[in-house]
Amino acid sequence: MKIISAEEVHSALSYPALVDALQEAYSGKFSMPPRQVFLLDQEGGKNDAFAVLPSWSDEFIGVKSFTYFPEAAAPYKSLYSKIMLFDREHGEPLALVDGTTVTFWRTAGISGLATRLLAREDASSLLVLGTGNLSPYMILANASVRPLKRVMVWGRSPEKAEAVIAKVSAQLPDIEFSVVEDRKAACAEADIVVAATGSHEPVVLGDWIKPGTHTDFIGNHHATKRECDTALITKSKVYADSYINAMKEAGEILVPIEEGVFTKEDIVAELAEMCAGTATLRENDDEITLFKSVGMAMSDLVGAGLAYKKTVE
């Protein structure tokens, strides 16, 4: 059995190859039972947790496991993640893959896939809201599927936004990068708006978004929190990575449902339908599209499987 490190994952994965692999996987047959999250100390007042996310395809069986210890003190991290990969035909263990790195790559890969399916073909400007570890991957993934000429980065710390740009600008020399402080103005200028923040309050308002924009919300996993307001949901064609996940964790959708202005049936399609060609996608250049991603185990399987195949070639 092969051990695949974070460094090997970085060397193996690239865009748009991962976007291609994700689109192919979601257009075909796969199985993905509900993920299980276990609180380790329900009576002690801590939020320490252990999670298991299984999935399988015709090629691989995988299970991603992670621990979450939010109060962890140095030298320990708050989150550790590994993906165990098995051969689908014989059940043989193949690899133990660094799950944290795969998560960065595949999360951004799904964003790139949503952009490929929903953004205008001529979309040339991207606004990324958030300056965490995921942000550079979001830029690279989206730049691999649309002819971007301009990328704007917003964060609560301009210094962190500059650091995000420094990580990717050399790889994308034909793109103009800038740090922006005025979110409203930047939203009005962008053809694609991607939010990957830790905010529990909306960072994007519907009144700020111009016709024809594609929006993508990644950072929130809480049923009562959200990165965009109700106005954006009601003026957009709304898509989700998974109906089940969205109805559990996507406050962007659940809050408007609670307010009585949106329903589950108003979600146009989930990702598998979008990739299989059975869903209505963008129909004109004036529509606003919105994709809500919570994260799915199948994406981990695709990323780990691709990393495995690249390292054994």
Buried (B, 14 or more C-beta within 10 A) or exposed (E): EBEBBBEBBBEBBBBBBBBBBBBEBBBEEBEBEEBEEEEEEEEEEEEBBBBBBBBBBEBBBBBBBBBBBEEBEEEEEEBBBBBBBBEBEEEEEBBBBBBBBBBBBBBBBBBBBBBBBBBBEEBBBBBBBBBBEBBBBBBBBBBBBBEBEBBBBBBEEBEBBBBBBEEBBEEBEEBEBEBBEEBEEBBBBBBBBBBBBEBBEBBBBBEBBEEBBBBBBBBBBEBEBBBBBBBBBBBBBBBBBBBBBBBBBBBBBBBBBEEEEBEEEBBBBBBBBBBEEEBEBBEEEEBBBBBBBBBBBBBBBBBBBBBBBBBEE
